[in-house]
């Protein structure tokens, strides 16, 4: 078992009015030295609030550490106070071949070792979730104890002013750390099943293949689900393809999730399929499900058949989206239909049977049940704030299926959306 170290090679640096030390620790050192993030608040309740937020998010990181061979973390920032840490500079010698290196005195003074005496208190300022995950992971997987993690030490004080200074650093580091966008996940993630499948769809699947030119194909590669008015030739968005792939692949009902995927519930299945790259047969299964879905839509919706037999520049998508207000030329409608399809599959319907029924529902957004629900006739725009559960449930109702949740009152929610307590649900088509 790895022994805990107390001396670390480091660079002594300065930025603004912060003196900090850049070093690395073994995972075993992290587990030993770094304590809970509780020193920046006097209030026990505030400390507990921080700790709860950290604990809630560590499970996925632990799984990443223990299953991903290509795991990697960026540096964490830790506060250090009390005790008597020592800095040892290193004398830079001359090369026998090249002589003395061309570095100034500042660079010479910045290289050395940071020694901890043992009575220091160290806590994570940025990287709290990673620290807790490491501490948990090494207790169950001893082989992780020798892994290295980049660590940045900053000085922390116990006065009110110095605690306030550390809190500001804490919030600044977390506030301005940019979360990876979903579009970037779709473009780059090699572990997320649904990102992998989405890329396959736009690179390989004939109906959705986007080619190499910026304006080619029927898929918009933007950062949001709704289509912009300028994207006249597009049918859907890359983020919508991602959402539909995860919607269809993972059942809503826990027993079916357990039977088909082995996870206790939908949330666990989604998390696992996004953090650990599945086997190739799982990827192939998910990809085939998506190609089947879009092929069935083409076969069941004449407007889709017309679109997929046209060129993007003919703007068939724009004709059906704007001129005719077609539900299935809006990403919100596509997602809602995918959700309703998954519900019906959970109830024993085949995908083909579910799509055949659902695509017979009225598709004109200006008609019931979409008017004043998904379509705002006053502005002539889609209502992207409407509850997707309501839209999904209306689709199910129209083919005589009950809402997904037994406690969901469709009539009550329909009346609330229309602000009309007298209106009744439209008659099913089947």
C-alpha angles and dihedrals in degrees: 000000000000115000117232112252128215101189122069133184107241150169117231110219142171132213123168105326094328122107108199140172125223114207142130135248133199113243087249089057091050091052092049104040108032117077135188119303095251107112097086095067130053091199113091090207092055089049090050091049091056092046094050091052090051096047093049092061104040101081094076091047091052089052090049091052094048100043108030115083091191093053117154136170129193119230122296123218118226133187118227126196143156121019121070112274114185131215118213117193120211122228111231112223132200127268115241088225106034102024123217117002117247098245130128127238092261092059091046091053093048097066120080149086130296113214123197117205096205102253096080121115116224128183136169117260095174119015100039094145092050092050094051090045091051091049090052095042097052092054090062101029112043092182089072094062092087096052116114128235126188110238131190117203122205127179117254127193132205099222118102091251094050093046088052089051091052092047089054090052090046093053094040094054092048096039096052098038101109115226114230106260121238089241090057090049090053091048099045115015112113095182103048107093094207094049090051092049093046091054090049091053094055094040103040114012111095096218095051103024108134103194123209103292120093095236099038125112134019099276125094114217097204133129098256139054100237117080117241117236089244092061092080097154097050126103100188144346132257090242090054090053089053092050093047092049093055092040094056100037100053117055120229096224116080097219091054091047088052093048097046104031106017096236125124095236145354096268093055092047093051092048093050094047090051100047103038121048108241125227116276093254090059091049091049091049093051092046093050090050089056095046089048091050095053093041090053090050090053091050094047102040115060091200090058091050089053091048096049090049092053136071119256092242090062086072096219088153091058091050093057097036100049108017098040102022095227115191094216094055089066121078090225090058092046092052093046092051091049090052092049090047091054091050091052091047089053087055094054104270119131117240090247093052093046094049092045090057099039095050089059090066113106107278101192108105091209091065134068132316094023103046109106089001109067094357125058106207092189094062098022091232139117116264102233092176096064117115110265088211089062093050091046091048093050090054090050092047092053090060093042097259121133121236117280094249117058091216095052111111104208097183092050093049093044091053091046091052092050093039088229120120093187100055120104130212115271116259116268116251095224 
